[in-house]
Amino acid sequence: MIQWAADSAAFYFVGGLFNSSSLSRQPLAGGEPQKLLDFPDRIFNFAWSRDGTNLVVSRGKTAGRCHSDYRPS
């Protein structure tokens, strides 16, 4: 999963250098990705609010048994 940041200066992704339980931000200017969240279980989906201030994450051990977390910034 990949999503653009609200300011279009970066993108967010699940996995990559870390694992499917982490959400990271990669600046387009380059450099190392920044890990934002790390959960003990898998991230299935995530969505930022249009202004980029709030985040909801769907996570769990299996897709049939997942729940959502709301993370205000």
N, C-alpha and C positions, 0 to 999 in steps of 0.2 A: 504494500500500500504506500502510495506517495501522494502528498498534497502540497500545493503551493502555500507559502506564507501569505498573509493578508497584504504585506508590503511588497511582495514579489521579489524580495531580496534573498530568499532562502526557500527550501522545501523541507517538509517533514516526512519521515519514513519510519517504518517498523522493521526491526531486524538489522540486516547489514553487518557491520563490524561487531555488533553486539549479539542479540538473539531476538526471537519473536516475542519476547516479553518486554522489550524496550522500545521507547519512542525517542527518536533523535531528530535534530535540526541540522541541516547542511547549508551553510551560507554559500551563495553563488560566487562570492568573491574568492572562495577557496578556503583551505585550512581543514582541520579535522572536524568531523561531526561532533555536535554537542548532545550528549545524552540528557534528555529531559525527564523521562520517567522510566522506572524499572519495576516490573511486577513479578511475583512468584509464579504467575501463570501466563498464558498466551494472550496477546492482543489480537482480536479479530477485526476490529474496525475502530476508527477514530474520526472525529470531526471538530473543527474549530468554528467558533462563531464568526460571522462575516467581518467583524472588527478585530478578530484575532485575540480577544481578551478571555474567552472561555473555551474549554475543551471538554468533550465527552468521549469516553473510551469504553468500548465493549470488550470485555475480557473474560477468561475462564479457562478451565482445563480442556473442555470440548465445546464445539459450536452449539450443541444442544443444551449445554449447561453453562451459559455465560450470563454475566450481569454487566450493568453499565455504571461507570463512575463519572461524576461531574466534577471538574476541576476548574474553579474560577481562578483567574490569575491574580 
